[in-house]
Amino acid sequence: MTPHSPGSARGTWLGHGPVRLLPALAAILVAAGCGSAPKQDLPAAAEPARSPPLERKPAGRVVRLGNKPEGMAADPVSGLVAVGLTDPDLLALVDGDSGRVVRRVDLPESPRHLQLAEPGGPVLVPAERGNALSEVSLPDGEIRSTKVGKFPHDATAAGGRILVANEFGNTVSVVEDGRVVRTLPAPLQPGGVVGAAGGSLAGLIAVRERVLELYDARSLRSLGRLPAGVGPTHLVSDGGNLLFVIDTQGNALLLYRLRPKLELNRRVFLPGTPYGVAIDQRRKRLWVTLTERNEVVELTATGGPRPLRSFPTVRQPNTVAVNPDTGRVFIASRADGTLQILDPPEEP
């Protein structure tokens, strides 16, 4: 395929080479991820790269948003995009068409990862330093908060409950009807959690211990764990039996199959310090930000994921979201407080 010109609206094709099956990858990742080291000797969790100044104009439109946006969820029912802001700690509800902020919701503390409990809301907002989970209804912004474990970093709906990953408590809080009904042990620094298999399973990434743990979302029983790369940070589900993990430090996308058993199946090389990830389950597309390059990559969200093309982004693109109804992609700049709105053109 012929590359498009740099900075064009249609993006650029990536020269990553073929996706490779790696039969011995699990053993390699154990060593790379220090899976055999004592917990106190594990390296710190991976972080995004510090993005360089922009060299290309971001694709699509860019609108001013607010201070240090990170964490985002696009709702197909209301058309709103929920974006976490810091200092002051707010949830901005943005009209996904115009980019206009229609409401700002006060939060008890700064948010990080955001998810929808279901289409139409509420938005699940872990308030890290407040040790609380906020559920924010759409479109009115009404809020209900529940005290959870230490430094909640991510939350997901699965099995009729909300599972909250408490990063510095090394636990998962199980929330029902606004109260914690159970607390589960978790591997070191659980930084991401997502429902899978129609909500019957949940996957959890421990960013310090560098493992992926799988839970039965109904019985809350652990179904096993595997190494998760050199430095994983985020994960998403296709809604079925596939989980996609961003190995930020390892410059890779990892694909795990959940049934008949949890197994690492593929690795896709993504140079550029990948970090934020969103999935369009309807179109079977993944969107992954490359913080070292100020780019977002589109990949197939299938059992054979492959890069398709990339687009220039705003600076420090730590967070990406996609509206599954429209396919519109949103990228937030942690550096300059802007929001990029991208309508991907049809593939050539």
C-alpha positions in Angstrom: 0.0 0.0 0.0 1.2 3.5 -0.8 1.7 5.8 2.2 -0.3 8.9 2.4 1.7 12.2 2.8 2.6 13.1 6.4 -0.1 15.2 8.1 -2.7 14.5 5.5 -6.3 14.1 6.7 -6.3 10.5 5.7 -3.4 9.6 8.0 -0.3 7.4 7.3 0.1 3.7 6.9 2.4 2.1 9.5 5.4 0.0 8.5 5.2 -2.4 11.4 5.7 -5.6 9.5 3.5 -8.7 10.0 1.8 -9.7 13.2 3.7 -12.6 14.7 2.7 -15.6 16.6 5.2 -16.2 19.4 4.9 -19.7 21.0 7.5 -18.9 23.6 6.3 -15.4 24.3 4.9 -16.3 27.8 8.3 -17.4 29.0 9.9 -14.3 27.5 7.4 -12.0 29.2 7.9 -13.7 32.6 11.6 -12.7 32.5 11.0 -9.3 30.9 8.2 -8.5 33.4 10.2 -9.7 36.4 7.5 -12.3 37.1 9.9 -14.3 39.4 11.2 -11.3 41.3 10.1 -10.5 44.9 7.4 -7.9 44.9 9.4 -5.3 46.7 12.1 -5.6 43.9 9.6 -5.1 41.0 10.3 -1.9 38.9 7.8 1.0 38.9 4.7 0.9 36.7 5.1 2.0 33.2 4.2 5.6 32.2 3.5 7.3 28.9 6.4 9.0 27.1 6.8 12.8 27.5 5.5 13.8 24.1 7.6 16.2 21.9 6.3 19.4 20.5 4.0 19.0 17.5 5.5 18.7 14.1 2.2 18.0 12.2 -1.2 19.5 12.5 -3.6 17.2 14.3 -6.2 15.5 12.1 -9.8 16.6 12.4 -10.8 19.4 14.7 -9.3 20.6 18.0 -11.3 22.4 20.7 -10.3 23.9 24.0 -11.4 21.8 27.0 -9.8 22.3 30.4 -6.9 21.6 32.6 -5.0 18.2 32.3 -7.7 16.1 30.6 -7.2 12.4 31.2 -9.8 9.6 31.3 -12.6 9.7 28.8 -15.8 7.8 27.8 -18.0 8.4 24.8 -21.7 7.6 25.3 -23.6 6.6 22.1 -27.0 7.2 23.7 -26.7 10.9 24.8 -23.9 11.7 22.4 -21.9 13.1 25.3 -18.2 12.6 25.9 -17.2 12.5 29.6 -13.7 13.8 30.2 -11.8 13.9 33.5 -10.1 17.2 34.4 -7.7 18.0 37.2 -7.1 21.1 39.4 -10.0 21.8 39.7 -11.2 18.2 39.8 -14.2 18.0 37.4 -16.0 15.8 34.9 -16.6 17.7 31.7 -19.6 16.6 29.7 -18.9 17.5 26.1 -21.3 17.5 23.2 -19.7 15.0 20.8 -20.8 16.9 17.7 -19.9 20.5 18.5 -17.1 19.9 21.1 -18.9 22.3 23.4 -18.7 21.7 27.2 -22.4 21.5 28.2 -21.9 20.7 31.9 -19.0 20.5 34.5 -19.6 18.1 37.4 -17.6 18.7 40.6 -15.7 15.5 41.7 -14.4 14.6 45.2 -10.9 14.1 43.7 -9.0 13.8 40.5 -10.1 11.0 38.1 -8.0 8.8 35.8 -9.7 6.0 33.9 -13.4 6.4 33.0 -15.9 3.8 31.8 -19.6 3.6 31.1 -21.5 1.2 33.3 -23.7 0.7 30.2 -24.7 2.8 27.1 -26.6 5.8 28.5 -24.5 5.9 31.7 -23.7 6.3 34.4 -20.1 7.1 34.0 -17.9 5.3 36.5 -15.4 7.8 37.9 -12.7 6.5 40.3 -11.6 9.4 42.5 -8.1 8.4 43.4 -7.1 10.4 46.4 -10.6 10.5 47.7 -10.7 6.6 47.8 -14.2 6.8 46.3 -16.1 5.7 43.2 -18.4 8.3 41.7 -21.3 7.2 39.5 -22.3 10.2 37.3 -25.6 10.0 35.5 -26.1 11.2 31.9 -27.0 13.8 30.8 -27.9 15.5 34.0 -24.6 15.0 35.9 -26.1 13.7 39.1 -23.5 12.0 41.2 -23.5 9.1 43.7 -20.3 8.4 45.6 -19.2 5.2 47.4 -16.1 4.8 49.6 -13.9 2.0 48.2 -10.3 0.9 48.7 -7.1 2.9 48.5 -6.5 4.9 45.4 -9.1 3.5 43.0 -7.8 3.8 39.4 -10.3 2.1 37.2 -13.8 0.6 37.5 -16.0 -1.6 35.3 -19.5 -3.1 35.3 -19.6 -6.9 35.1 -21.8 -9.6 36.5 -24.4 -7.1 37.7 -21.8 -5.4 39.9 -19.2 -2.7 39.7 -15.6 -3.9 40.2 -13.1 -1.2 41.3 -9.4 -1.6 40.9 -7.7 0.0 44.0 -4.2 0.6 42.7 -2.4 1.2 46.0 -4.6 -1.0 48.1 -3.9 -4.1 45.9 -7.5 -5.0 46.1 -10.7 -5.0 44.1 -13.8 -3.5 45.7 -17.1 -5.1 44.6 -19.9 -2.5 44.7 -23.6 -3.2 44.6 -26.3 -0.5 44.9 -23.9 2.1 46.2 -22.1 0.0 48.8 -19.1 -2.3 49.0 -20.3 -5.9 49.5 -16.9 -7.6 49.1 -13.2 -6.9 48.8 -11.0 -9.2 46.7 -7.2 -9.5 46.9 -5.4 -8.4 43.7 -1.9 -8.6 42.3 0.4 -5.6 43.0 -1.0 -2.3 41.7 -4.2 -3.2 39.9 -4.4 -0.3 37.4 -7.0 -1.5 34.9 -10.2 -3.6 34.9 -12.7 -4.5 32.2 -15.8 -6.7 31.8 -15.7 -9.4 29.1 -17.7 -12.3 27.7 -21.0 -10.5 27.9 -20.2 -9.4 31.5 -19.7 -12.9 32.8 -15.9 -12.4 33.1 -13.6 -9.6 34.1 -9.9 -9.0 33.3 -7.6 -7.0 35.5 -4.1 -5.6 34.8 -1.6 -5.2 37.6 0.7 -2.5 36.4 3.5 -3.2 38.9 3.3 -7.0 39.1 2.8 -7.0 35.3 0.2 -9.7 35.2 -3.3 -10.2 33.8 -5.7 -11.8 36.1 -9.1 -13.2 35.0 -12.2 -13.4 37.3 -15.5 -15.0 37.1 -17.6 -11.8 37.5 -20.5 -13.7 39.1 -18.7 -16.0 41.6 -15.8 -13.6 41.9 -13.4 -16.5 41.7 -10.0 -16.1 40.1 -9.7 -18.1 36.9 -5.9 -17.7 36.6 -3.3 -15.1 35.7 -0.6 -14.7 33.1 2.4 -12.4 32.5 1.3 -9.2 30.8 4.4 -7.9 29.1 7.2 -5.6 30.1 5.1 -2.7 31.4 1.3 -2.9 30.8 -1.0 0.0 31.5 -4.4 -0.4 29.8 -6.8 -3.0 28.5 -10.0 -3.3 26.6 -12.4 -6.2 25.7 -14.1 -7.0 22.4 -17.2 -7.8 24.5 -16.6 -11.5 23.8 -13.6 -13.7 24.5 -10.7 -11.4 23.5 -8.8 -9.0 25.7 -6.3 -6.5 24.3 -3.6 -5.2 26.6 -1.3 -2.2 26.0 2.2 -3.0 26.9 3.5 0.5 27.1 7.1 -0.3 28.1 7.3 -3.1 25.7 5.9 -1.1 22.7 3.3 -3.7 22.0 -0.3 -4.7 21.8 -1.0 -8.1 23.5 -4.0 -10.3 22.6 -5.4 -12.8 25.1 -8.0 -15.4 24.5 -10.2 -16.1 27.5 -11.8 -19.4 26.5 -11.5 -22.4 26.8 -8.7 -21.0 29.0 -6.8 -17.8 29.5 -3.9 -17.7 27.0 -1.6 -15.2 25.4 -2.1 -15.6 21.7 -0.5 -12.7 19.8 1.8 -9.7 20.0 1.7 -6.7 17.7 4.8 -4.4 17.7 3.7 -0.8 18.2 6.8 1.5 18.4 6.2 4.9 19.9 5.3 4.2 23.5 1.6 3.1 23.2 -0.6 4.2 26.1 -4.3 5.1 25.7 -6.7 2.6 24.0 -10.3 2.5 23.0 -12.3 -0.1 21.1 -15.1 0.2 18.6 -16.8 -3.1 19.0 -19.3 -2.5 16.2 -16.6 -1.8 13.6 -14.1 -4.1 15.2 -11.5 -1.4 15.4 -8.9 -0.5 18.1 -7.5 3.0 18.6 -4.2 3.2 20.4 -2.3 6.4 21.2 1.5 6.6 20.6 2.7 9.2 23.2 6.3 9.3 21.9 5.0 10.3 18.4 1.8 12.3 19.0 -0.1 9.7 16.9 -3.1 7.5 17.2 -3.1 4.1 15.4 -6.1 2.3 14.0 -5.9 -1.5 14.2 -8.3 -4.4 13.6 -9.9 -5.6 16.8 -10.0 -9.3 15.8 -8.2 -12.5 16.6 -5.5 -11.4 14.2 -5.1 -7.7 15.1 -3.0 -5.6 12.6 -2.3 -1.9 12.2 -4.1 -0.2 9.4 -3.1 3.5 9.5 -2.2 6.3 11.9 -3.2 10.0 12.3 -1.4 12.9 13.9 -2.8 14.0 17.2 -2.7 16.7 19.8 0.4 16.7 22.1 0.6 14.2 24.9 -2.3 12.0 23.7 -2.7 9.9 26.9 -6.4 9.3 26.4 -8.6 8.1 23.5 -12.3 7.2 23.3 -14.6 6.3 20.4 -18.4 6.6 19.9 -19.5 3.2 18.6 -22.6 4.6 16.9 -20.7 7.1 14.7 -17.2 5.8 14.8 -16.0 9.3 15.8 -12.7 9.3 17.8 -11.8 11.6 20.6 -8.2 12.3 21.8 -7.4 14.4 24.8 -4.2 16.3 25.3 -2.8 16.1 28.8 -0.3 18.9 27.8 -2.5 21.7 26.6 -6.0 20.9 27.7 -7.5 20.4 24.2 -9.8 17.7 22.7 -9.3 16.4 19.2 -12.4 15.2 17.3 -11.6 12.9 14.5 -14.0 11.4 11.9 -11.9 8.7 10.3 -12.3 8.6 6.5 -13.2 5.4 4.8 -10.3 3.2 4.2 -8.8 3.4 0.7 
